């Protein structure tokens, strides 16, 4: 395979290495050979990919349409739309465009599909949920429902190239995502271990009773997480103060216990508690990671949505998919 690798392939892989992507089997690309092999399986031989890439790049660059507020272009609706990320966006769109054609057929007008956004079926289902009595009782203002995004499935904050997310089909919605986390299974397991409670998530959505039980368990874990973090911060701070006081009284510098040596490395109590999960979990440490009211979750269940909390890949607490 290495003899077939071109300079263009190497240049493309140099860009891929800078992007948060895995292959469809959730593996990082080891090298250019791995990437080109995976690409060939999906797009066909190099000549087919070259042709498809040129068509995709032109479509991405030139597709525009008029809206009530002015002109909109396709680029603005595709990930990696920053000024310095044009090359990333080109490659990303090639994979997304191919995923649409694999799902809906080679004659699919991908820009038109993207422009439509939320499917009509999803649109009317959300209206029904918003208008239900029990949702109105807990939501005095309309809840935020969005999330259409022409992109692959995400796993552990990486795009799985060669897949198409339900967010790209217009059949999924994110609800109040700023207050409700998407957690990897590793992050969820860490939280469960921290608070001492395991939640069975699979098989708890088919009935309202099952869905309510799952919601209650997640609410409990959320509350325990906030309390545990607060208690541990107080404990660590107290230990550190007592250690400093003891050292001063003895006027002798002694090696500190392993968990206290972190003080001298500038590690905060919260960093000590969350460890490698600090960056992802710290935003939820004081406010909690789940805030959807029971009435809303049950109404979504009744209207045929599947909750991302039941997924085996991520624990996606704001994500709801509409059954086909």
C-alpha positions in Angstrom: 0.0 0.0 0.0 2.8 2.4 0.8 3.9 2.5 -2.9 0.5 3.8 -3.8 0.6 6.8 -1.4 1.0 10.1 -3.3 2.2 13.5 -2.1 -1.4 14.7 -2.2 -2.4 11.8 0.1 0.4 12.8 2.5 -0.7 16.4 2.5 -4.3 15.4 3.2 -3.3 13.2 6.0 -1.2 16.0 7.5 -4.5 17.9 7.8 -6.5 14.9 9.1 -4.0 14.6 11.9 -5.0 18.0 13.1 -8.7 17.2 13.1 -10.7 15.4 15.9 -11.6 12.4 13.7 -11.7 8.6 14.0 -12.5 6.0 11.5 -16.0 4.4 11.6 -14.8 1.8 14.0 -13.8 4.4 16.5 -10.0 4.1 15.9 -7.6 6.9 15.4 -5.7 6.9 12.1 -2.3 5.4 12.8 -0.6 6.7 9.6 -1.3 7.8 6.1 -1.6 4.2 4.9 -4.4 3.5 7.4 -6.2 6.7 6.4 -5.9 6.1 2.6 -7.0 2.5 3.0 -10.1 3.6 4.9 -10.8 6.3 2.4 -10.6 3.9 -0.5 -13.0 1.5 1.1 -15.5 4.3 1.4 -15.0 6.3 -1.8 -13.6 3.7 -4.2 -10.2 3.9 -6.0 -8.0 7.0 -5.9 -9.4 8.2 -9.3 -13.0 8.1 -8.0 -12.0 9.9 -4.9 -10.2 12.6 -6.9 -13.2 13.2 -9.0 -15.6 13.2 -6.0 -13.3 15.5 -4.1 -13.2 18.1 -6.9 -17.0 18.0 -7.2 -17.4 18.4 -3.4 -14.9 21.3 -3.2 -16.6 23.2 -6.0 -20.1 22.6 -4.4 -18.9 23.8 -1.0 -17.3 26.9 -2.5 -20.0 28.0 -4.8 -23.4 27.0 -3.3 -25.3 30.0 -2.0 -29.0 30.9 -1.6 -31.1 33.9 -0.8 -32.9 34.1 2.6 -35.1 36.8 4.1 -32.0 38.1 5.9 -29.8 38.0 2.9 -27.4 35.6 1.2 -26.4 32.4 2.9 -23.7 30.0 1.8 -23.1 26.3 2.3 -19.8 26.9 4.0 -21.5 28.6 7.0 -23.5 25.4 7.7 -20.5 23.0 7.7 -18.2 22.4 10.6 -14.7 23.9 10.5 -15.9 27.2 9.0 -13.3 29.4 10.6 -11.1 31.5 8.3 -8.0 29.4 9.0 -9.8 26.0 8.6 -10.7 26.0 4.9 -8.7 22.8 4.1 -10.2 21.0 7.1 -13.6 22.0 6.0 -13.0 20.7 2.4 -12.0 17.3 3.6 -14.8 17.2 6.2 -17.4 18.0 3.6 -16.2 15.3 1.2 -16.8 12.7 3.8 -20.2 14.2 4.9 -21.4 14.6 1.3 -20.5 11.0 0.6 -22.3 9.8 3.7 -25.5 11.5 2.4 -25.2 9.9 -1.0 -24.6 6.5 0.6 -27.7 6.9 2.7 -30.1 8.6 0.2 -28.6 7.7 -3.2 -26.1 9.2 -5.6 -28.5 11.6 -7.1 -29.2 13.3 -3.8 -28.9 17.1 -3.8 -26.9 17.4 -0.6 -26.9 21.2 -0.3 -30.7 21.2 -0.7 -31.0 18.6 2.0 -28.8 20.5 4.3 -30.6 23.7 3.6 -34.0 22.2 4.8 -32.5 21.4 8.2 -35.0 19.9 10.7 -37.3 17.4 9.0 -41.0 18.3 8.7 -41.8 15.3 10.9 -39.5 16.4 13.6 -40.7 20.0 13.4 -44.3 19.0 14.1 -43.4 16.6 16.8 -41.5 19.3 18.7 -44.5 21.6 18.4 -46.7 18.9 19.9 -44.3 18.4 22.8 -44.1 22.1 23.5 -47.9 22.4 23.4 -48.6 19.6 25.8 -50.1 20.5 29.2 -47.5 18.9 31.4 -44.6 20.6 29.5 -46.3 24.0 29.7 -46.6 23.5 33.4 -42.8 23.3 33.9 -41.6 25.4 30.9 -43.0 29.0 31.1 -40.7 29.8 28.2 -40.1 27.7 25.1 -37.3 25.2 25.7 -34.4 25.4 23.3 -34.5 22.7 20.7 -31.9 22.7 18.0 -29.0 20.7 16.9 -29.4 20.1 13.1 -25.8 19.7 11.9 -24.6 17.9 8.7 -21.9 15.9 10.4 -20.8 12.3 11.1 -21.6 10.5 14.4 -19.5 11.8 17.3 -17.7 9.5 19.7 -15.6 10.7 22.6 -15.6 14.2 21.0 -14.3 12.8 17.6 -16.1 12.6 14.3 -16.4 9.0 13.0 -15.6 9.4 9.3 -17.8 7.3 7.1 -20.9 7.8 9.2 -23.9 10.2 9.3 -25.3 11.5 12.5 -29.0 11.7 13.1 -28.4 15.4 13.5 -27.6 15.4 9.8 -30.8 13.7 8.8 -33.1 16.2 10.5 -34.5 13.5 12.8 -32.6 14.4 16.0 -32.7 17.3 18.4 -30.6 18.7 21.2 -32.7 20.2 24.0 -31.2 22.7 26.4 -27.8 21.4 25.6 -26.0 24.3 27.5 -27.3 22.8 30.8 -27.3 19.1 30.0 -24.1 17.3 29.2 -23.0 14.8 26.6 -20.6 12.5 28.5 -18.4 9.7 27.2 -18.9 6.3 28.8 -15.5 6.7 30.5 -16.6 10.0 32.0 -19.9 8.5 33.1 -18.2 5.6 34.7 -15.9 8.0 36.6 -18.8 9.9 37.9 -20.6 6.7 39.0 -17.4 5.5 40.8 -17.0 8.9 42.4 -20.5 9.0 43.9 -20.9 5.3 44.5 -24.0 4.7 42.4 -24.3 2.7 39.2 -27.2 3.3 36.9 -28.6 0.7 34.5 -29.4 2.7 31.4 -30.3 0.2 28.7 -33.8 -1.1 28.4 -35.3 1.7 30.5 -37.2 3.7 27.9 -40.0 1.6 26.3 -42.5 2.6 29.0 -43.2 5.8 30.9 -42.5 4.0 34.2 -39.1 2.8 32.9 -38.3 6.3 31.6 -39.3 7.9 34.9 -37.1 5.5 36.8 -34.1 6.3 34.6 -34.7 10.0 34.9 -34.8 9.7 38.7 -31.5 7.7 38.8 -29.7 10.3 36.7 -31.1 13.1 38.8 -29.7 11.3 41.9 -26.3 10.8 40.4 -26.2 14.5 39.3 -27.0 15.6 42.9 -24.5 13.2 44.4 -21.8 14.4 42.0 -22.3 18.1 43.0 -22.3 17.2 46.7 -19.3 14.9 46.5 -17.2 17.4 44.7 -18.1 20.1 47.2 -17.3 17.8 50.2 -14.1 16.7 48.7 -12.9 20.2 48.0 -13.5 21.1 51.6 -11.7 18.0 52.8 -8.7 18.6 50.6 -8.5 22.3 51.5 -8.6 21.4 55.2 -5.9 18.8 54.8 -3.7 21.3 53.0 -4.2 24.0 55.7 -3.4 21.5 58.5 -0.3 20.3 56.6 1.0 23.8 56.2 0.4 24.6 59.8 2.2 21.4 61.0 5.2 22.2 58.8 5.5 25.7 60.2 5.2 24.4 63.8 7.9 21.8 63.3 10.0 24.2 61.1 11.2 21.1 59.3 10.6 20.5 55.6 9.5 16.9 55.2 8.4 15.1 52.1 4.6 15.5 51.8 2.3 12.5 51.3 1.7 11.8 47.6 -1.8 13.4 47.5 -0.4 16.6 49.1 2.6 17.0 46.9 0.2 18.2 44.3 -0.1 21.4 46.3 3.4 22.4 45.3 2.6 21.7 41.7 -0.2 24.3 41.6 -2.9 21.6 41.3 -6.3 22.8 42.6 -8.5 20.6 44.8 -11.0 20.3 41.8 -8.1 19.1 39.5 -7.1 16.6 42.1 -10.7 15.2 42.4 -11.5 15.0 38.7 -8.0 14.1 37.5 -7.8 13.4 33.7 -11.5 14.3 33.4 -11.0 17.8 34.8 -11.3 19.7 31.5 -14.5 18.1 30.5 -16.2 17.8 33.9 -15.2 20.9 35.7 -17.9 23.1 34.0 -20.5 20.9 35.7 -18.9 20.6 39.1 -21.0 23.3 40.9 -24.2 23.5 38.8 -24.6 19.8 37.8 -24.7 18.2 34.4 -28.5 17.4 34.2 -31.5 19.8 34.4 -34.3 18.5 32.2 -37.6 18.3 34.0 -39.3 14.9 34.3 -42.5 16.2 32.5 -40.5 17.1 29.4 -38.6 13.8 29.3 -41.8 11.8 29.6 -43.5 13.9 26.9 -40.7 13.2 24.5 -40.9 9.5 25.3 -44.6 9.5 24.6 -44.0 11.2 21.3 -41.7 8.5 20.0 -38.3 10.0 20.8 -35.3 7.9 22.0 -33.1 9.5 24.7 -29.4 9.7 24.3 -29.1 8.7 28.0 -29.8 5.1 26.9 -27.0 5.0 24.3 -24.0 2.7 24.7 -21.5 5.0 23.0 -22.1 8.2 24.9 -24.4 9.3 27.7 -26.0 12.1 25.8 -28.4 13.8 28.2 -29.6 16.5 25.8 -30.0 14.4 22.7 -33.3 12.9 21.5 -33.9 11.0 18.3 -37.2 10.5 16.6 -38.0 6.9 15.6 -38.3 6.3 11.9 
